[in-house]
Structure formats: structure tokens, C-alpha cells
Amino acid sequence: MKEIFLFLFVGWGVFVQAQVKESTYVKKEFLIIYAGSDYITCNKKAIEASKKLKVKLNLRQLNVNKEIGLSLSEINCESEHGFFPCYQARGKNDDGAYVSIEYSDAYIDFEKGKYLVIISSYPTGHAGNRLLFERAQKIYKDAVLKSSKVYTGCIH
């Protein structure tokens, strides 16, 4: 089994190098309608997309965080992971259609430093993504289906 090295942010500006097996990643495909550097703009677009596409809005209680892009609240991070800030990329155990805003740095194959308005995530090639993509493209001409590996291991 192939092993790779990953640098994990553990809080207070500290990164640790961890050796992880490639099996701790899963390939997912995301329907993205917008990518930008301004969270407020992304939030407006996410709310709009939820209404226009009739897809549930689920921002996962994430907030803008200057250190890592997005994070759960300090209380949630401390209770769930033991440190703050913390962020788990969409795609780990939450396949389906819902509108969310995610931070691109958490995805290996995406351009860094962007907030993403994501409409759905499924295993690559899933029919659910394809059907929603066809609907979304009628409203959002720049909509794309993009795949990336998602880390599924522990972030403690």
C-alpha cells in the first residue's frame, strides 16, 4: 500500500508531518458553481443557488477563519477534535445534494485559497451529480464537475 506524507494543521500555527496511507483518501466528484476569494459573495451565491435549484442549504456551521479558511466554532472544535481551528472537507461521509461553502485548501486537486459554492458531492461518475449538473448548467454557465481526493482519516 502506498504511503504519503501530509502536513496537518493542529492549531496555534503548528503543523505536524504525518505519514498516512493512501487508503485514507477517497476520490469524490463535486458540482461547483462558483469559486471566489470573498466569503460574503459566496454566501450570497449559495443562498441564491439553494433557492433557484431547490437544493437544501447546509453551511455545516462553518465560519470564516483567517488561519485555515473555514472552521467550526471553537467550542465544537475543542469538543470534537481537541483543538481549534478545525475543518473537515466535504466528501468524507456526507455524499448527496446540498449547497455548501467549502475551502479549497482542503482538496488536493483544487486551486488553493478559494471559497467554493458546492451543490453536490458523490463518488466520481455518480448519476446524481450528472443530473444535477445538467440542471445547474442551465442557470450557472460556469458550473463544473471536478474530482479530488478527500482525506477521510482522523484529524485529532
C-alpha positions as CSV (number, residue, x, y, z in Angstrom):
1,M,0.0,0.0,0.0
2,K,1.4,3.4,-1.0
3,E,2.1,5.8,1.8
4,I,2.3,9.6,1.5
5,F,3.2,12.4,3.8
6,L,0.7,15.0,4.9
7,F,1.1,18.2,6.9
8,L,-1.7,18.6,9.3
9,F,-2.6,21.9,11.0
10,V,-3.1,21.3,14.6
11,G,-3.6,24.8,15.9
12,W,-1.6,27.7,17.2
13,G,0.3,27.9,13.9
14,V,1.7,24.4,14.4
15,F,1.9,21.9,11.5
16,V,2.9,18.3,12.1
17,Q,4.0,15.9,9.4
18,A,2.1,12.7,9.4
19,Q,2.7,9.6,7.3
20,V,-0.7,8.3,6.1
21,K,-1.7,5.5,3.8
22,E,-3.3,6.4,0.5
23,S,-6.3,4.4,1.6
24,T,-7.2,7.3,4.0
25,Y,-8.3,9.2,0.9
26,V,-11.3,8.7,-1.3
27,K,-11.9,10.2,-4.7
28,K,-15.0,12.3,-4.9
29,E,-16.6,14.5,-7.6
30,F,-18.1,17.9,-6.7
31,L,-20.5,20.1,-8.5
32,I,-19.1,23.6,-8.2
33,I,-21.0,26.7,-9.4
34,Y,-18.7,29.4,-8.0
35,A,-15.2,29.9,-6.7
36,G,-14.0,33.1,-5.2
37,S,-11.9,34.8,-2.5
38,D,-14.7,36.6,-0.8
39,Y,-16.9,34.6,1.6
40,I,-19.7,37.1,1.6
41,T,-20.1,36.9,-2.1
42,C,-20.0,33.1,-1.9
43,N,-22.7,33.1,0.8
44,K,-25.0,35.2,-1.3
45,K,-24.4,32.9,-4.3
46,A,-25.0,29.8,-2.1
47,I,-28.4,31.2,-0.8
48,E,-29.4,32.1,-4.4
49,A,-28.4,28.7,-5.7
50,S,-30.3,26.9,-3.0
51,K,-33.5,28.7,-4.0
52,K,-33.0,28.5,-7.8
53,L,-32.0,24.8,-7.8
54,K,-34.4,23.8,-4.9
55,V,-31.5,22.2,-3.1
56,K,-31.1,22.4,0.7
57,L,-28.6,24.9,2.1
58,N,-26.3,23.3,4.6
59,L,-23.4,25.6,5.6
60,R,-22.3,22.9,8.2
61,Q,-21.9,25.6,11.0
62,L,-18.6,26.7,9.4
63,N,-17.3,30.2,9.9
64,V,-14.5,32.2,8.2
65,N,-11.2,31.6,9.9
66,K,-8.1,33.6,9.0
67,E,-5.7,30.8,9.8
68,I,-7.3,27.9,7.8
69,G,-10.1,29.4,5.7
70,L,-13.1,27.9,7.4
71,S,-13.6,26.3,10.8
72,L,-16.2,25.1,13.2
73,S,-16.7,27.1,16.3
74,E,-14.1,27.0,19.0
75,I,-16.4,25.0,21.3
76,N,-17.2,22.5,18.5
77,C,-13.6,22.1,17.5
78,E,-12.4,21.6,21.1
79,S,-15.1,19.1,21.9
80,E,-14.9,17.1,18.6
81,H,-11.2,17.3,17.8
82,G,-9.4,18.7,20.8
83,F,-8.0,21.8,19.1
84,F,-9.1,25.0,17.3
85,P,-9.4,25.9,14.5
86,C,-10.6,22.7,12.7
87,Y,-12.2,21.9,9.3
88,Q,-13.1,18.6,7.7
89,A,-13.6,18.8,3.9
90,R,-17.0,17.9,2.5
91,G,-16.9,14.5,0.9
92,K,-15.8,12.4,3.8
93,N,-19.1,10.9,4.9
94,D,-21.6,13.3,3.5
95,D,-22.4,12.4,-0.1
96,G,-25.5,14.0,-1.6
97,A,-27.1,17.1,-2.9
98,Y,-26.9,20.2,-0.7
99,V,-25.5,23.6,-1.1
100,S,-22.4,24.4,1.0
101,I,-19.4,26.6,1.1
102,E,-16.1,24.8,1.3
103,Y,-12.5,25.9,1.4
104,S,-10.3,24.8,-1.5
105,D,-7.1,24.2,0.5
106,A,-8.7,21.0,1.9
107,Y,-8.9,19.4,-1.5
108,I,-5.7,18.1,-3.0
109,D,-6.6,18.8,-6.6
110,F,-8.2,22.2,-6.3
111,E,-6.7,25.7,-6.7
112,K,-5.8,27.0,-3.2
113,G,-7.2,30.0,-1.4
114,K,-10.7,29.9,-2.7
115,Y,-14.2,29.6,-1.2
116,L,-16.3,27.1,-3.2
117,V,-20.0,27.0,-3.6
118,I,-20.6,23.3,-3.9
119,I,-24.0,21.9,-4.8
120,S,-23.3,18.2,-4.5
121,S,-20.7,15.6,-3.9
122,Y,-20.7,11.9,-4.8
123,P,-18.2,9.2,-5.8
124,T,-16.8,10.1,-9.2
125,G,-19.2,9.3,-12.1
126,H,-22.3,9.0,-9.9
127,A,-25.6,9.7,-11.8
128,G,-26.8,12.1,-9.1
129,N,-24.0,14.5,-9.9
130,R,-24.6,14.3,-13.6
131,L,-28.3,15.0,-13.4
132,L,-27.8,18.0,-11.0
133,F,-25.0,19.2,-13.2
134,E,-27.3,19.3,-16.3
135,R,-29.9,21.3,-14.2
136,A,-27.3,23.7,-12.8
137,Q,-25.7,24.4,-16.1
138,K,-28.9,26.0,-17.4
139,I,-28.6,28.7,-14.7
140,Y,-24.9,28.7,-13.9
141,K,-22.9,28.5,-17.2
142,D,-19.6,28.2,-15.3
143,A,-20.8,25.1,-13.3
144,V,-18.2,22.3,-13.3
145,L,-17.9,18.8,-12.1
146,K,-14.5,18.4,-10.6
147,S,-12.9,15.5,-8.8
148,S,-10.4,15.5,-5.9
149,K,-9.1,13.1,-3.3
150,V,-10.6,13.8,0.1
151,Y,-8.8,13.0,3.3
152,T,-11.0,10.6,5.4
153,G,-8.7,9.9,8.3
154,C,-8.8,11.3,11.8
155,I,-8.0,15.0,12.3
156,H,-7.3,14.7,16.1
